[in-house]
């Protein structure tokens, strides 16, 4: 995850969902998963432990990470951030709000999407690009990467707007780094009016992606100006 984020952000990762060695939940957090199954509790615990370690790196006293509107995490004043987890992996990324206006990260297993999911989340032009990339560079599962990028877009969008963003309201184009075939960038063109950042309405988000160790990671860091 660090490889797809700017230096102004810190990222903490954990491989596996064993809670040993991770900070325990605060009582307020415990209440959120009191009825959750064990797998959900472990993911919830580990990813929040990652978030608290990231807070420490930024010189902020660790504190609970509770859910806000639509389940989005509520960060301490002066911080922006994002969390993600998938099979065997958790990560949290944080930055000071003076350095970034918003952050969105996502991690997915580097495997094909289930049948029908690409048709549900992709615009026709996006699906065409996915098929073209898959034919030329089959070492990456481009359908899953598109899904991950869409998730990162939403996580960056929501803190700035407080509004839902549909999968079909951003058009994502992916590029591959010339020197590294399993790393690159993406541009998400917003098809609805974008958020205002420093009195300027955004028309798109710029992101980075990487494929490594059976994982796909995507990240969007929105500059404050």
C-alpha positions in Angstrom: 0.0 0.0 0.0 2.8 2.4 0.7 4.0 2.2 -2.9 0.7 3.7 -4.2 0.5 6.6 -1.7 2.3 9.9 -1.6 4.9 10.6 1.0 2.4 12.8 2.9 0.3 9.7 3.8 1.3 6.9 6.2 0.1 3.3 5.7 0.1 0.4 8.1 -0.6 -3.1 6.8 -1.2 -6.5 8.4 -1.1 -9.9 6.8 -3.5 -12.3 8.3 -6.4 -11.7 10.7 -4.8 -13.1 13.9 -5.5 -10.5 16.5 -2.5 -11.5 18.7 -0.1 -8.5 18.9 -2.7 -6.0 17.9 -4.3 -3.4 20.1 -7.6 -4.4 21.6 -10.8 -2.6 20.7 -12.1 0.3 22.7 -15.5 -0.3 24.4 -17.2 2.0 21.9 -15.8 -0.2 19.1 -16.7 -3.4 20.8 -20.3 -2.3 20.8 -20.2 -2.1 17.0 -19.3 -5.7 16.6 -21.0 -7.2 19.6 -23.2 -9.5 17.4 -20.7 -10.0 14.5 -19.4 -13.3 13.5 -15.8 -14.1 14.5 -14.3 -13.4 11.1 -15.9 -9.9 11.0 -14.6 -9.2 14.6 -11.1 -10.2 13.7 -11.0 -8.1 10.6 -12.5 -5.1 12.5 -9.9 -5.5 15.3 -6.9 -5.8 13.1 -7.7 -3.0 10.7 -8.4 -0.6 13.6 -5.1 -1.6 15.2 -3.5 -0.6 11.9 -5.3 2.7 12.0 -4.0 3.4 15.6 -0.4 2.6 14.6 -0.8 5.1 11.7 -2.1 7.7 14.2 1.0 7.2 16.3 3.2 7.7 13.2 1.5 11.1 12.7 2.0 12.0 16.3 -1.7 11.7 17.2 -2.8 9.9 20.4 -4.6 6.7 19.4 -8.3 6.7 19.8 -11.5 4.8 18.8 -12.4 4.7 15.1 -16.2 4.7 15.0 -18.6 4.6 12.2 -20.2 7.7 10.7 -22.7 8.1 8.0 -23.1 5.1 5.7 -20.5 3.3 7.8 -17.6 5.6 6.8 -14.9 5.8 9.5 -14.8 9.0 11.7 -11.2 10.2 12.0 -9.7 12.4 14.7 -9.9 16.2 14.0 -7.1 17.2 11.6 -6.8 13.7 10.0 -8.1 12.1 6.8 -7.9 8.4 6.2 -9.2 5.2 4.8 -9.2 1.5 5.7 -9.6 -1.8 3.8 -9.5 -5.5 4.3 -9.8 -8.6 2.2 -8.8 -12.3 2.6 -5.7 -12.3 4.8 -4.9 -8.6 4.5 -5.8 -5.3 6.3 -4.5 -1.8 5.8 -5.1 1.7 7.0 -3.8 4.9 5.5 -3.9 8.3 7.2 -2.7 11.8 6.5 -3.0 15.3 8.0 -5.9 17.3 6.5 -3.4 20.1 5.8 -1.6 17.7 3.5 -4.5 15.9 1.8 -8.2 16.7 1.4 -9.2 13.0 1.3 -7.9 9.5 1.0 -9.4 6.3 -0.5 -7.7 2.9 -0.5 -8.9 -0.6 -1.4 -7.3 -4.1 -1.5 -8.7 -7.1 -3.3 -7.6 -10.6 -4.0 -5.9 -10.8 -7.4 -8.5 -13.1 -8.9 -11.3 -12.8 -11.4 -14.5 -11.2 -10.4 -17.5 -13.5 -9.9 -19.7 -14.0 -13.0 -21.9 -11.0 -13.7 -20.1 -8.5 -11.4 -18.2 -6.8 -14.2 -21.4 -6.2 -16.1 -22.9 -4.7 -12.9 -20.1 -2.2 -12.1 -18.5 -1.3 -15.4 -19.6 1.2 -18.1 -19.4 -0.3 -21.6 -16.2 1.6 -22.4 -14.6 0.4 -19.1 -15.6 -3.2 -19.9 -14.0 -2.9 -23.4 -10.8 -1.6 -21.8 -10.7 -4.4 -19.3 -11.1 -7.0 -22.1 -8.4 -5.3 -24.1 -5.9 -5.2 -21.2 -6.7 -8.8 -20.3 -5.8 -9.9 -23.8 -2.6 -8.0 -23.8 -1.4 -8.4 -20.2 -3.1 -11.5 -18.6 -0.8 -11.5 -15.6 -3.2 -9.0 -13.9 -6.9 -9.6 -13.3 -8.1 -6.3 -14.8 -11.8 -6.8 -14.0 -11.0 -7.0 -10.2 -8.6 -4.1 -10.5 -11.4 -2.0 -12.0 -13.7 -3.0 -9.1 -11.0 -2.0 -6.6 -10.4 1.3 -8.2 -14.2 2.0 -8.1 -14.1 1.3 -4.4 -11.2 3.6 -3.8 -13.0 6.3 -5.8 -16.1 6.1 -3.5 -13.9 6.1 -0.4 -12.2 9.3 -1.5 -15.5 10.9 -2.8 -17.8 10.3 0.2 -15.9 12.3 2.9 -15.9 15.3 0.5 -19.6 15.1 -0.4 -21.5 13.0 2.1 -23.3 11.6 -0.9 -23.6 8.2 -2.6 -21.7 7.6 -5.8 -22.9 4.9 -8.1 -20.4 2.6 -9.9 -21.6 4.0 -13.2 -20.9 7.7 -12.2 -17.2 7.5 -12.6 -15.3 6.4 -15.8 -12.0 4.8 -15.0 -9.0 4.5 -17.4 -6.0 2.5 -16.3 -2.4 2.8 -17.4 0.6 0.6 -16.8 4.1 2.0 -15.7 6.6 1.6 -18.5 9.2 0.1 -16.1 6.9 -2.2 -14.1 4.1 -4.2 -15.6 2.4 -4.8 -12.3 2.1 -1.2 -11.2 0.5 1.9 -12.7 -2.0 4.7 -12.5 -5.7 5.3 -13.1 -7.9 8.3 -13.8 -11.5 8.4 -12.6 -13.5 11.0 -14.6 -16.6 12.0 -12.6 -19.8 11.9 -14.6 -21.7 13.9 -12.0 -20.7 17.2 -10.4 -17.6 16.7 -8.4 -16.9 17.9 -4.8 -15.5 21.3 -4.1 -12.0 21.4 -2.8 -10.5 24.8 -2.0 -13.3 26.5 -4.0 -12.6 24.4 -7.0 -14.9 21.7 -8.3 -13.1 18.5 -9.1 -13.8 16.8 -12.4 -11.7 13.7 -11.7 -9.6 11.7 -9.3 -6.0 10.5 -10.0 -5.0 7.2 -8.4 -2.3 4.5 -8.3 -2.5 0.7 -8.3 -0.1 -2.2 -7.7 -0.3 -6.0 -8.0 1.8 -8.1 -5.6 1.7 -11.3 -3.6 -1.7 -12.2 -4.8 -3.2 -8.8 -4.0 -4.4 -5.8 -5.9 -4.2 -2.5 -4.1 -5.5 0.9 -5.3 -5.3 4.4 -3.7 -6.5 7.9 -4.4 -5.0 10.9 -2.5 -6.8 14.1 -3.1 -4.5 17.2 -2.7 -5.9 20.0 -0.6 -5.3 22.7 -3.2 
